Amino acid sequence: MKKLLFTAVLFITSLSTFSQQQIEQEAYYRVAKVKDSVSLFNGRLRLINIFKQQLNVLYETRNLPQEEVKKQLISRTYVPYQQFWESYVGDSNTYYENVMKTLIKDSLRMIARKSLLFSSFNIDNFFSLAASVISCYSGKNPSGTWFIAFGHGATDMGGFGDGRMVLDLTHSKTDMAYVQMILPHEINHQVYDKNVVEDTSARGLYRVINEGFAVYVNQVVFGDKYTLGEYLQYTQPELEFCRANEDVIFKKLKPFLFTNSKEHALALANRGQKPFNDGPGAIGYYVGYKIVEAYVLRHGKESWKDIYNLSPAEVLQKSGYGS
């Protein structure tokens, strides 16, 4: 009877303990060498490597009960970066229950693989180079903070205002090749947001110009290395739909450009919302890109730099697009 009782206690204990054997010692030691944070581009950009702390905790608590794992994750990977996590996923309980608990259950191998990948490549150089290129081309200096972390994967790379950005390693797109391709787009947001004040009566227009301009600048940096579809992150059929229905798209979206609704503005850049069945999500990227393209065609090859100093309404009016 005692033996049966002892076996039952062991079984119950094992249920409350996470199995984290997929994170091996090699990954732990290699990722431990990554700096907690890095200052780049003459101190204007800062990278905060939360993913390092997340992997460390998951390895170090691999044989501990669930409550201890939760306690360590919150104290070491949530609390020090609370403002970021509150903006991105919510409170500490939401962070643990909706992000980390799911990752522990299903994605430890992914965490180990991506942590090794991003610690093996000199990601700092990618950020420095992209920032330097944007600065050289535009005459404007990017500035802000990047948080590199395993989140809920709702976005690959995105911003929260005040120059704060996330690179979410949970998202399926965030491999090194993708990050390298899209960095000029994202860093351009850090320049544009700093220089152009949002018009609250035209939140939708601000959003589509912001995104479309980032696509255009990405294309300026890399040229024909990638297709327009890749810069927009559209499939070829989605891009062809936009080209074939450009006037209809602009006419339908125009009422949502001049709005004070944050929800309408966000919807224009939401890849999960498709106002046309055969068209792409985030269709505002295409509209913004075409407005910027029209502005440059009208004002000259180097005139794209003007857009850092013009309101979205001025860009639209001076582009002649849709008129």
N, C-alpha and C positions, 0 to 999 in steps of 0.2 A: 504493500500500500504506500509506504514511504517513497519507494522507488518511482511508483506511478505519479505521486504528487510532485516529486522533484522534476520528473520529466515534463509534467504539465506546466510547472513554473518556468522551466527553460523555454518551452514553446511560446508561452505568453510573452516572456521577455524578448524573444526573437522577433515577435510581431511588432514590438514597440521600438525596435532598433532597425535603422536603415542599413541596407546592404549597399556599400559604396565601393566594392572591390574594383569597379571599372576604372577608377582613377588610380593609376599606378604611381609608384614612388618616383619613377623617372620624370613623369609629368609634374609632380609636385615640386621636385628640386629644380627643374628647369624654369618653371613659372615663378618660383620664389625669387629668382634673380632679377625679375622685372621690377623696375622702380614703381613705387606707389603712385607717383605723379611726375610729369615731365613738363618743363617750361621750354617753349619753342618760339621761333620767329621773334627773337629779341624780347622775349617775355610777353608777347601779345597773345599767344595761344598756350593753353594749358591742357594736357591730357591727364585724366585721372583714371587709373587702371583698376577699377572696381573688380573686374573679372579675376584679377590675381587674388584678391582677398576672398572672393567666393570660392575659388578652387581650393585655396589653402584651408578654409574652414571645412569644406566637404571632405577633404582628405583627412584632416586631423580629427574629425568627429565620426569617422566612418564606422566605428564600432560602438558608438554611444547611443543611448535612447533618444527617441524622437524629440522629446521636450528639451534635451540638452542641445541637440542639433539646432532646434529653433532658436533657443536662447543665444547660442554663439553666432548664428547667422544674423540675427537682428542687432546684437551688440557690436559686431565687427564689420558687417557689410551694409547695414541699413542706417543705423544711428549716425555714423560719421558723415553720411551723404544724404541726410534726411530730406533736405530741401529738394534735391534732385528726385529722389524716389517719390516724394509726395506729389510732385508735378507729373511724374511719369506713370506710376502704378497705384499710388494711394498710401494708406497708412501701413504700419509695420506688419499688422496681421494680414492685410491683403497681400503685401509683398511675400510673406512666407507662404500663405495658403494658396495663392493664385499663381505665384511665380516659382519660388524655390521648391515647394513640395512637389509640384508637377515635374520640374527638372530632375529632382532627385529620383523620382519614380521612373521616369521614361528616358532621360537624356544625359546621363552621366558620361557616356562615351562621347557624345557630342561636345560636352563641356571640356573634357580632357583634350579632344582632338583640336577644337578651335583655340583653346588656351595655349596649347603647344604651337599652333600655327602662328598666332598673333604675338607670341613671345619669341619665336624663331626668326621671323621677318622683322626688319627694322621699320615698324609702322611709323615711328617718329619721322623718318625721312620722307615718307609719303606726304604727311601733313605739312612738313616744312617746305617741301618742293611745291605742293599745290598752293600754299599760301604765298610763296615767293612769286610764282607764275601769275597768280591773280593780281598781286601787288604791282608787278612789272607791267602787265597789260593795262590795268585800269588806273594805276596811280593811287589806289586806295589800299589801306592796310586792314586785313582781316584781324579780328580780335575776339576772344571769348574762350569758353571752357568746353572741352569734350569729355563726356563720361563714357568709358568703354566698359560695358557690363553685359551680363546675361539678364535680360528682362523677360517680359511676357511675349516679346516678338511681334508686337502689334505694328511696329515700324522697323525698318532697317536702319535708317539714319534720319534724324529729324531734329527740330529745334523747339525750345520752350520760351523764346524771347530772352532779351538781355544777353545775347550771344551764347546761351547755353545750348549744347547739342548732345545728342546721344548716338552712339554706335552700338546697336543692340546685337550682340553676337548670337542670340537665340534665333534670330530671323534666318530663314534658309538662304537668303541672298548674300549674307555677309561673309563671303570668302574674300581672299586677298585681291583677286582680279576685279571683282565687283567694286570693292572699296576704292581701289586705285582709280577705276574708271569714274566713279561718281563723286569723288572728293571735291573736284573743282566746283561742281554744282552746289554741294552743301556749304563749302567755305564761302561761295559767293553770297549765300544767304546771310552769313555773318557780316559781310560788307554792306549789302543792300539794307538789311534791317537797321544797321547803325546810321545810315545816311538818309533814308527815306522814311518819313513819319507816316504812319497809317492814317488814311482818311476814314474816319468812322462812318461817314455817309456812303462810302464806296469800298467796304471791306472785301467784297468779292473781287473787285477790280485789282485791289492791292494784292490779293492772294494770287490771282492768275498772272499778273505782271511779275510778281516775285518769283513764281515757279517757272514761268516761261522764259524769263530773263536768265535764270540759273541754267536752264537747258541750253539757251543760246551761248552763254559764256563757256559752258562745258564743251560746246562745239568749237568755239574759238580756240580753246586750249588744245584739244585733241584732233580737230579737223575731221578728216575722213577715216580716222582709225576705227571709229564706230559709226554705225548707221544712225539716222535720225530716230528710227524706232527704238534703238538701244538707248539713246540719250533720253527719250521720252518714257522708256520702259513700256512700250506698246508692242504687241505682236504686229507682224506685217499686215494681216487683215484689218486690225484695228486702225493702223495708220492709214491704210487705203480708204477705210470708211470715212475718216476725218477729212482726207483730201477730197473725196467725192461729195461730201456733204457740208463743206465749210460754211457756206452762207446760212444753211439751216441751223447748224450748231450755234453760230454766233447769235442768230435771231432768238433762239430758244433760251440761251444763257444770259442774254443782255439784261433782262429784268433782275437777275440775281447778282449782277456786277455792282450796281448802285444800290446797295442795301447796308443797313447797320447791323444785320444779323450775323453773328459769328458762326452760327450753324450753317447758314447758306454758304458763307465763305469757305468753311472747312469742307463742305460737300463737294465743292468744285475741284478740290485736290484729293478727294478720298477715292482710293483705288477700288473700294468695295461698292461704290455707288455709280451706276451706269444710267444716265438719263436717256440713252439710246440703246436698244437691245443689242445691236450689232457693233456698237461703239465701245471704246475703252472706259474704264473707271479713270478718275483723275483727268477728266477731259479738259479741265481748265488749263492743264499744262500746255496742251496744243493751242488753245485760244491765246494764251499769254505769249507763247513762242511766235505765233503768227503776227501778233501785234508788234512785238519787238522786231521781227524780220521786216515788217512793213515800214517801221520807223527808220531802220537802217537803209533800206532801199531808197527811201525818200531823202535822207539827209547825209548819206555817204558812209563808206566802209568803216570808218573809225567812230561814227556817231553813236555806237552802242554805249560808249562810255558816258554819254549825256544822261543815260537813264538812272545813274547813281545820284543825279542832282535834280531830277524832275519828279513831280508827283505822278502817280499812275494816270490820273485824269489828263494831265498834260501829254504824257506819252501816247495815250490813245488818241487824243485830239490831233496831235502833230503827226501821228502815223498815217492818218486818213483811213485806218482800217474800219471796215464795216459801214463806211459812209457812202 
